[in-house]
Amino acid sequence: MGAGVSDLKAFRIRDGRAVEMAGSSVALERQLQSLIEANMEAMLGIRFLASEYPTGRHRGRIDSLGLDETGTPVIIEYKRTRDKEVITQALSYLAWLEDSHAEFEGLVRDRLGADAVETVDWTNPRLVCVAGSFTSHSAVALEVIGRRIDLMAYRMFEDVVTLQLVASVGGQAAPVRRRVSAASEPAGTTVPKSVQQYLDEAPQDLQDLFADLDAVLLAYGDVRREAQVHYFAYRRIKNVATVRVQPRNRVLVLNLKVDPRTVQLAEGFSRDVSGLGRLGTGDLEVRIRSHEDLERAGELIRQSIDAG
């Protein structure tokens, strides 16, 4: 887990010679915020909802609000240079978010439509802190805070901006919450099983197969696993793969960010799910039933992770 970007260098190649480009921070914090808000989905995998959002009795204004590709609510806070108080600020706004589910879902409805509201997952809201650099104390503190936080360092190189995920923790997911009050639900309604429950109840051979798939995905050192309600997400800055567990069919359903048009699809193994309603992120779906399938999927997994 790194603590900054002092070792990040960029070079322009001229006549076969490397010439170092001078890195810098933006002149104004608002410039950084505007740049990321205008390109949030491309840069962070987060759909933009609101800027400078007032938090009422919590007495603050959240820099940016968004909804990530897993349906998780996200607070994004920015600092032009060093990370002074950015984590503390973001944590204070998390209290507002946890008190304001209906208000946040209203923003989702207004910005992204009613269908997007159905995807909102409140189990583990996410904080993203973007700054020029972070101290080693900030990176270590994430381990004891116990919330889902990403520390992301940026650097400007003329017309190029870099983002580096220098520290990330998954935090503790809260119990799955119903989106409507218990009084309005039909009798007998139950909270859906989580992907972890499906895995725990799966036959041992499927659990073993998942462990091997998990090892393949995590073999890329900067890939992290996070348990969502319906699937395990594997991500760098953005998701590179998601895995669902289907014990009844004895299969692992792997979604990858690979263009299905570039793949020779095989019935029962891979299919194009672009444009289809689905759980998981990525337009290529691969079904893993055996270690042979896992080996067969290896190159597709590499392509998806490299693209992330």
KACOR-V744542 format. One record per helix or strand of 3 or more residues. SS is the DSSP state (H for helix, E for strand). FROM is the first residue (numbers start at 0). TO is the last residue. Records with the same first field share a line. If there is no record, write none. Layout:
BEGIN
SS->FROM-TO ; FROM-TO
END
This chain:
BEGIN
E->9-13 ; 16-20 ; 45-53 ; 60-67 ; 71-77 ; 120-130 ; 147-156 ; 159-168 ; 223-226 ; 231-234 ; 238-245 ; 250-255 ; 269-271 ; 283-287
H->28-37 ; 39-43 ; 55-57 ; 85-98 ; 100-111 ; 113-116 ; 135-144 ; 181-183 ; 194-200 ; 203-217 ; 259-261 ; 290-295 ; 297-306
END
